Amino acid sequence: MEQFYFVLTERCNLACSHCIRDSSPYRDETAEKTMILDALSQIHRDHADSLVLLTGGEPTLHRHFDSILQSSLSLGLQTKINSNGVTPFYRRHTLKQWADHPSLSVQISLDGSEAEHDLVRGVGTYKRALRTLANLRAEGISCSVSATVINLDFFARTEQFIQPLDDLGLTHIAIKRATYAGRASSGMEICSQTWNQQVYALRQQRYKTRILAFPMYDFQRLQALGDDAIAELGRTITTKNCGAATAKVYIYPNGDVCSCTCFKAHPMGNLYQQPLSDILAQPLQIKVEHPTCKSCRYFPVCNGGCLGSGYQHSGELGQPDPRCPQIQAGRNEIPLLSI
């Protein structure tokens, strides 16, 4: 297992329109400190080279966040904080105690230029998050930025978005599509063809900072390959789909261990009932039986794509990603969940 996501709390000081977990200031689910520390010890014992991600909600709102962070770092675990960067933690905290820590990194969510970001997250949040990034970098703490794209307006202002970040010394800026889950479950849709065009155009730009933006379902790139070559390419992909249950898991406040945030209703097990090692030995098995996938020559490569989006969109396990153009061409075949 490569990544362990700890959802320390479902509570957040913001209520973003695209939040995959439907977090808000009104949620109160919070993990017990003892459960988290015990899980960290098990990870240190059995998966010492993995990455621990402290997330939420907003993880820094957990009343024992400092202690949990310190415990993870003391165990020598690579630890990343996924944060909106606008909580009292960053105002009151003496960041110097984490200065230049080799095992710590922080990912701050920024969803575009100031106007775009503040529209989604609230007036003033952009400047506060940018100030947090500058303060973290001033203390030598490794930082990255994650942007969720909910409409094409984002790509009209990528220069305005990236330019203020380009001199901060970030490890990277990740740009990704919104997922069918939480408050985005109705779909903030950008068709895959348009997404890919924008991604390839963005890749032509030159910035100091590494930009992580990837095409999705660009089957035109595979058209020249024969079926045997595609099958062989599929065999070289060791992490299926996004890596759910094979490369990463999510640990929720109630102790549930899930293969994906989208599969919260289908946990693999619970830490209050089983050791983590036993749970990981029984991953959630999902088989894609959709007729379009069965007849698709590219299935060995994509394996149905984001099965979490398929589940959130249809209400059924084993449904493929509705953003796939092959699926969209025959969308009437996909049972839709009434919301």
N, C-alpha and C positions, 0 to 999 in steps of 0.2 A: 504494500500500500504506500502510495507516494504522498498523499495529502489527507489531513484530518481537519475538517471544518468544525469548529465548536461554535454553535449558535448559543452564545452565553445568555442572551436575553432576546425576547421578541419585541421588547420596547425600543422605541426610537424617539428622539426629539423632533424628527421630521416625519412627513407622511407623503413621500414621493409618489407621483402618479404611476410610475412603472415598477414599484417595489415588488420583487419576486416573492417576498414573504408576507406582504400585507402588513408590514410593521407600522406602528404609530405610537404617539405618546400615551394612548389608551390601552395598549397591550401590557400585561404584567407578568407573562411567563418568564421566569428567571431560573437559571440552573443553580443547583446547590454547589457550593465551593468544594465540598468533600468529593462529590461525584466527579467533578472536573479534574481535581488533583489526582484522584485514583486513576482516571483514564490517561492522564499525562504520564503517570508512572508506568502504566502498561505499554504505552507507545514508546517510551524510552527503552523499555526492556526488549520489545519485539520489533520495533520499527524506528530505530534510533536515527536513521538517515532521512526520515520523512519530514514533510513540512507541516507545521501546526498553524492553522489560520484561525484567529480569534475574530469572530464576526457576530452579526446579529440580524435584525435590529441594529442598534448601535452598541457595540461591545463595551465601549468605555463607560457606559451608564451602569454596568454591573457594579454593585457595591463593593465587591472584592476584586475588581479588575486589576489593580496594582499587584495584589498578591498572586493572582493567577498568572499574570505576565511574568512576574519575577520567578515563579516556580518553573514555568516552561523554559525560561532562559537558563535557570540554574541547572536544569537537567541537561543542558547542552543542545536542546532542540531548536532547529531553525524555526523561527516564529514570525508570523506576519499578522499585523493588525489591519483589518478591513474596516475603514471608518469614513464617516462623512466629514470629519475634521472640524466640527463646529460645536463641540461639547465643552463643558467646564473643565474636563480633564486636561485639555490643552492650554487653558488659561491659567489654571492654578498649579499645574504640575511643573516640577523642576525637571525639564528635559535633560539636564546635564547628567543625571544619574544613568541615562541610557546612551549617553554620547558615545559615538563610534563603536557601539556594541556590534560585534561581527555576526551575531545570530539574529538580530532584530531588523525587520523592515516594516514599513507602513505603506499601505495602499489607500489613497484618498480618492473618493468619488467626485468627479467633476463632469457634468453632462453637457459641456459646450462652453461657449463664451459667456460672459457675465449675464447678459439678458436671458439667454436660453437656460442657463443653470438656475438662475433665481426664479424663473417661471415655474420650474419643476420642483425646486427645493425650498424656495422662500427668499424674499428680498434680503440681501445682505449676506447670504450664505456663501456666495462665490468669493467675496473679498476675505471673509473669515477663513475659508478653506485654503485660499492661496497664502494667507498669512501663516497658517499652520504649517503648510509645506515649507515655506521659507525658514521658519523657526526650526523645524526638524532637520532640514538640510544644514543649517548653521551649526547644529550640534553633531554633524557627521552621521546622521541616521539615514540609512538607505530608504529611498522613497520611490513610489511609482504612482501613476494616476490611472484610474479606470473610468471610461466614459461609456454610457449606455445610449445608443442612438434610437430615438423613438419616431423620428420623421426625417425627411430629406433635407429640411432646413439646416440640419447639422453640417452637412457637407458644403453648403454655401458659405460657411464661416469657419472652416477648419483652420485657416491661417490665423484668424482672431483667437481661436481656441488654443492652438499649439504655441504661438509666439510667446505669450507670457510665461510659459512653462519651460521653454527651450534652454534657458540659461540656469536652471535650478540644479542640473546634474542628476536628473531622475534616471533610474535604471531603464524605464520604458514608459510609454503611454499606450494603454490597451483600449481599443475602440471596438465595441461589440454591439450586436443587435439585441433589442429587448426580447425577452423570452415569454412565451405563453404561460404565465403563472402569476399568482398573487393579483395585484391590481392591474396587471397587464394581460390578464387571462383572456380578455376579449380580443386581443391581438392589436398591437401597434405595428401595422403591417408596412413593410417595405419589401417589394417583391425581390426574389433572389437575383434576378438578372440585373435590376437596377442597383442593388447592393454591390454586386460584383463589379459593375462598371465604376462605381464610386471608389471602391477599394483599390482597384488597379490604377485609377487616376491619382489617388492619394499616394500610392507607392512610388509614383514618378516624382513626387516632391522630395526635397532634400532638407533634412533637419538634423540638428546635433543629437537629438534624442531619438532613441529607437522607437519606431511606431509599430505596434502589433495590431494589425487589422487583416483579417483573413477572408478570402472568398468562401461562399457556401454553395454547394451543389452546382459547381461550374463544370457540368458534364461535357461541355464543348471541348475542354482541355483533354478529355479522355477518348474522344471520338476516333482518333487515329489509332488507338490501341485495339488489338484483337481481344477476343474473350479470354483466351489463355493468359495474355499479359495482364488483363484486369484482375483475373482470379489470383495470379501470382502477386500482384501488387496488394491485394486484399490480405494475403497470407503474411505479408511483411508488417502489417499494422497490428501491433501487439495490444494496444489500448483501444478497445472497441468503443464506438460512439464518443462520448465525452470522457470516458474513463469511469463512469459511475459504477461503484462497487468493485471495480478491478484496479483502479488507480486512486480513487478518492471516496470518502464517505462523509456524512454529515451527522454530528451528534447534537441532539436537541435538548432543551432544558429539562424535559421529563425523562431523559435517559435514552430515548429512542435513537437507534443508529439507522440512518437511511442512506440508500445508495445515491439519492439525488434529492434536492430540495423539492422537486416536483412530485416525488413519491413519498411525501411525508405521511400519507395515509396508509402506506405499505412498508412499515419498518422491517428491517432485517432481524432486529432483536432489541433488547433493552438492557442497559448497563446495570440496572438494579436487579436484573434477573440472571444475567449471564456475564462471564468475562468477555472482554472485547475480542480476544483471540477466537473464542467459540462463535461469536457473531460473524466475524469476518470469514470464517470457514463455511458459512451458509449464505452466500450472496443471493439477492433476489434475481431469479432467472426469468428473463422476459424474452419471448420468442415473437418475432415479427412475422405475421401470416397474411399481411395485406396483399391482395392479388396484384396490385401494381408493383409492389416490391418483389414478389415472387417471379414476375416476368421481366424485371429490370436487369439489364446486363451490368449495371453499376452497383448493384446491391452488395457484392463482396467488398466494395470499398467503403460505402457509407453505412451499411447495416441498419438502414432505417433512419439515420440521422439522430436528432435529438428526440429520444423516446419520451422524455419528460414533457416536451412541448406537445407531442402526440397525445399523451395521456391527458394533459390539462385541456387540450382542445376538444377531445372526443369523449373523455370520461372512461376510456377503456385502456387497460394495459396492452402493450404490443402494437399500438397504432403508431405509424411513422410520423415524422415531422411534417406538419401541414405546410411549412415554408418550402418544401421540396417542389421544384417545378413539375416533376413527373407526377407527383401527387396532386398538385393543383390542376393539372390538365384533366384529371378524373376525379375532382373533389367530391362529386356527388356520391362517390363510393365510400366516403368516410362518414361514419355516424357522428353527428355533432351533438355535443352536450348542451342541453338547454340551460342557460344561465339567467 
